[in-house]
């Protein structure tokens, strides 16, 4: 264990529990932090998921901006562009979404998805005036045949909850180091 790289946090909903102190053992000192990255997920001292969602959206926006020219291209079909969105951008945003409680962040997730879909489907020309305008949210929902990002998150959470429920109770077995149950 590298004492210089090792950090810790106290996870609690109590505001005072996350106070940053140092832990000293023998001749090493471990720094306390309010948040850290673990296996690609942001863990905060208050166990808040909002920071993780912000980080995921930031990564998704970076991915979106790197593909912006492809998504705007007239050489690719809209069907191919939506496949690119579903296979490249969406997995970046939805990594670990099975554990999110998204009620507060649904609007931001939908805004992100609508921004990408507006790039894919482009503007619409008004028949009467001939002016170009952005697509409305309802029009985007009609054009995008797949479930929206919030529905995808909720379905993944349900699938994960079913998986955990199958593991629960007396059926759960913990393997020891030797691999036997």
C-alpha positions in Angstrom: 0.0 0.0 0.0 1.3 3.4 -1.0 0.7 5.8 2.0 1.2 8.8 -0.2 -1.6 7.8 -2.6 -4.0 6.4 0.0 -6.9 8.7 1.0 -10.1 8.1 2.9 -13.5 9.6 3.4 -16.3 9.1 5.9 -19.6 8.5 4.2 -22.6 9.8 6.1 -25.7 12.0 5.6 -24.7 13.9 8.8 -23.1 17.2 7.8 -20.5 16.9 10.6 -19.4 13.4 9.8 -17.4 14.4 6.8 -15.0 16.7 8.5 -11.6 16.2 7.1 -8.9 14.9 9.5 -5.8 12.9 9.1 -5.3 9.4 10.3 -1.9 8.5 11.5 -0.5 5.0 11.8 3.0 4.1 12.8 5.0 6.6 10.5 2.3 7.1 7.8 -0.4 9.7 7.6 -3.6 9.3 5.5 -5.4 12.3 4.1 -9.1 12.7 4.4 -11.0 13.9 1.4 -14.6 14.9 0.6 -14.8 13.0 -2.7 -12.7 10.6 -4.8 -12.9 8.5 -7.9 -13.2 4.8 -7.5 -13.5 2.5 -10.5 -14.7 5.4 -12.6 -17.4 6.6 -10.1 -17.3 9.7 -7.9 -17.8 8.8 -4.2 -18.7 11.8 -2.0 -18.6 12.0 1.8 -22.4 12.6 1.8 -23.1 9.8 -0.5 -24.6 12.3 -3.0 -25.3 11.0 -6.5 -25.6 14.6 -8.0 -21.8 14.9 -8.3 -21.6 11.6 -10.1 -24.3 12.6 -12.5 -22.6 15.9 -13.2 -19.3 14.0 -13.9 -21.1 11.6 -16.2 -22.8 14.4 -18.1 -19.4 16.2 -18.4 -17.9 13.1 -19.9 -20.9 12.7 -22.2 -20.5 16.3 -23.4 -16.8 15.7 -24.1 -17.7 12.6 -26.1 -20.5 14.5 -27.9 -18.2 17.4 -28.8 -15.7 15.0 -30.2 -18.4 13.6 -32.5 -20.2 16.8 -33.3 -18.9 17.0 -36.9 -20.0 13.4 -37.6 -23.5 14.0 -36.0 -23.9 17.1 -38.2 -22.7 15.4 -41.4 -25.2 15.2 -44.3 -23.4 12.2 -45.6 -24.6 9.9 -42.8 -28.2 8.8 -42.4 -30.2 9.9 -39.3 -30.6 6.2 -38.4 -26.8 5.7 -38.4 -26.3 8.9 -36.3 -28.8 7.7 -33.7 -27.0 4.3 -33.6 -23.7 6.2 -33.0 -25.4 8.1 -30.1 -26.8 4.9 -28.5 -23.5 3.0 -28.8 -20.9 5.6 -28.1 -22.3 8.6 -26.2 -25.1 7.0 -24.2 -22.9 4.3 -22.5 -20.5 7.1 -21.4 -23.3 9.0 -19.7 -25.1 5.9 -18.3 -22.1 4.2 -16.7 -23.3 3.1 -13.2 -26.8 4.5 -13.6 -28.4 1.5 -12.0 -27.6 3.0 -8.6 -28.7 6.6 -9.3 -31.8 8.2 -7.8 -32.4 10.6 -10.7 -35.5 12.6 -9.6 -33.5 15.8 -9.1 -31.4 15.4 -12.2 -33.9 14.2 -14.8 -34.2 17.7 -16.4 -30.5 17.9 -16.9 -30.3 14.4 -18.4 -33.2 15.2 -20.8 -31.5 18.5 -21.8 -28.3 16.7 -22.6 -30.2 14.1 -24.7 -32.2 16.8 -26.5 -29.1 18.7 -27.4 -27.6 15.6 -29.0 -30.8 14.7 -30.8 -31.2 18.3 -32.2 -27.7 17.9 -33.6 -28.6 14.6 -35.2 -32.0 15.6 -36.6 -31.0 19.2 -37.5 -33.4 22.2 -37.8 -36.8 22.1 -39.4 -38.0 24.5 -42.1 -41.4 26.2 -41.4 -43.7 25.6 -44.4 -45.5 28.9 -44.1 -42.6 31.3 -43.5 -39.7 29.3 -44.9 -37.6 30.1 -41.8 -35.4 27.5 -40.0 -36.1 26.7 -36.4 -35.0 24.2 -33.7 -37.1 21.1 -33.2 -39.4 21.2 -30.2 -39.1 18.5 -27.6 -42.3 16.7 -28.7 -40.9 16.6 -32.3 -37.7 15.1 -31.0 -39.6 12.4 -29.1 -41.5 11.5 -32.2 -38.4 11.3 -34.4 -36.3 9.4 -31.8 -37.9 5.9 -31.8 -35.9 4.6 -28.8 -36.9 5.3 -25.1 -35.6 8.6 -23.7 -32.6 8.6 -21.4 -34.7 8.7 -18.2 -36.7 5.7 -19.2 -33.5 3.8 -20.0 -32.1 4.6 -16.6 -35.3 3.5 -14.9 -35.5 0.2 -16.9 -31.8 -0.5 -16.0 -32.5 0.2 -12.3 -35.5 -2.2 -12.4 -33.4 -4.9 -14.0 -30.7 -4.4 -11.4 -33.2 -4.5 -8.6 -34.6 -7.8 -9.9 -31.1 -9.2 -10.0 -30.4 -8.1 -6.5 -33.8 -9.5 -5.3 -32.9 -12.9 -6.8 -29.6 -12.9 -4.8 -31.4 -11.9 -1.5 -32.4 -13.8 1.5 -31.4 -17.4 2.3 -30.4 -18.1 -1.3 -27.4 -15.8 -1.1 -24.1 -17.6 -0.6 -20.8 -16.1 0.2 -17.8 -17.8 -1.2 -14.7 -18.1 0.9 -11.2 -17.7 -0.5 -11.1 -21.3 -1.5 -14.0 -20.8 -3.8 -16.4 -23.2 -2.0 -20.0 -22.2 -1.1 
